[in-house]
């Protein structure tokens, strides 16, 4: 607790009475700072995890796209009404997927 004026008697009393205890408390509770290697390993692990997740999502996207386009090509040869129905179903499914994955996500501010 520091006040603005250095000649304040309350500040002098506080420094004399509590200064040593506060210094001991600060010395015994100082946080340990990890080594730089630990941070680098953490970053590399996160990058690897993100890369794996992106490749998995890309693979699922391409498999789904192949299935949808194959189904559309098959339906298009048969009937235009079923083709339109398949398009609407695919759009509704995509919108539902986006709503489920990104709709409930609440963003919080960084707290330090």
Secondary structure, DSSP 4 states (H G I P E B T S, - for coil): ---S-TT-HHHHHHHHHHHHHHHHHHHHTPPPPPPHHHHHHHHHHHHHHHHHHHHHHHHHHHHHHHHHHHHHHHHHHH-HHHHHHHHHHHHHHHHHHHHHHHSS--------
